[in-house]
Amino acid sequence: MKIETIEIAKLRFDPKNARKHGKKNLDAIAGSLESFGQRKPIVIDSNNVIVAGNGTAEAARFLGWTKIDCVRVPDDWAEDEVKAFALADNRTSELAEWDKDVLTKQLLDLQEIGFDVSLIGFDGVEESVADFEAVEELPRLDQKAKTVCPNCKHEF
């Protein structure tokens, strides 16, 4: 893997990016970049289109950065492989779960030393843990009760 430092102005955001970055997400990415710097490169193709790391590049640009570290997808990857990688990069982190006890302890430890956890997207210990508990309690689509159409009685 060869890391290149490239001017952000020369990069192109992927117009087909399936992942959207709201203000809270971009603020958290920017807070992480400000606190820790860039610790992993974004991924681009041979035409400087961002494949993975659109949010990081957007937050870096917002912070006034002019350059960012990048790696390129292999030259022999087909367009579908690049698309699959982009989706996998976004989806795999979503599938992870939080250990609420460890999360609570780490957030408390950080708050105790004066670190502002809101910089990295947490609303505070109690609120963050409650948010994750609420998300985990939502029924999966395959566990939802069936709905019956009142007209044709079709179940879905």
C-alpha positions, 0 to 999 in steps of 0.5 A, spaced: 500 500 500 503 506 497 500 512 501 500 519 497 499 526 499 494 529 494 491 536 494 484 536 496 482 540 490 484 535 486 480 530 489 472 528 486 467 526 491 463 520 488 457 522 486 454 515 486 456 515 494 451 511 497 453 514 504 450 521 506 454 525 511 449 529 516 452 535 520 453 531 526 457 526 523 461 531 519 462 535 526 464 528 529 469 527 523 472 534 524 473 533 531 477 527 530 481 530 525 482 536 529 484 532 536 488 526 532 490 528 525 489 523 520 490 516 522 488 512 516 488 514 508 482 515 504 481 511 498 481 513 491 481 511 484 485 512 478 481 518 476 482 521 484 474 519 485 474 518 492 471 511 493 472 510 501 473 516 505 468 522 502 466 524 509 473 525 512 475 529 505 469 533 506 471 534 514 478 536 512 476 541 507 471 544 512 477 545 517 481 548 511 486 542 510 489 543 503 492 536 503 490 529 505 493 522 505 490 517 500 491 510 497 489 508 490 484 501 489 488 496 485 489 498 477 486 491 475 479 492 479 473 492 475 468 498 476 463 493 480 469 491 485 470 498 486 463 499 488 463 493 492 469 495 496 465 502 497 459 499 500 463 494 504 467 499 507 461 503 509 457 497 511 462 493 515 462 498 521 455 499 522 454 491 523 459 492 529 455 492 536 458 496 542 459 493 549 455 498 553 459 497 560 466 498 556 463 504 552 461 507 559 467 506 562 471 509 557 467 515 556 467 516 563 475 516 563 475 521 558 470 526 561 474 525 568 481 527 564 477 533 561 476 530 554 470 533 550 467 527 548 462 531 544 468 532 539 468 525 537 460 524 536 458 522 543 453 526 547 455 525 554 455 518 557 448 517 559 445 520 553 450 516 548 449 509 552 441 510 552 442 512 544 445 505 543 441 501 547 435 504 544 438 502 537 439 495 539 432 494 542 429 496 535 426 490 532 429 487 525 425 487 519 425 480 519 422 480 526 417 485 525 409 483 526 406 482 519 401 487 516 395 485 513 392 489 508 385 491 510 382 490 502 385 484 500 388 481 506 395 480 503 400 479 509 407 483 508 
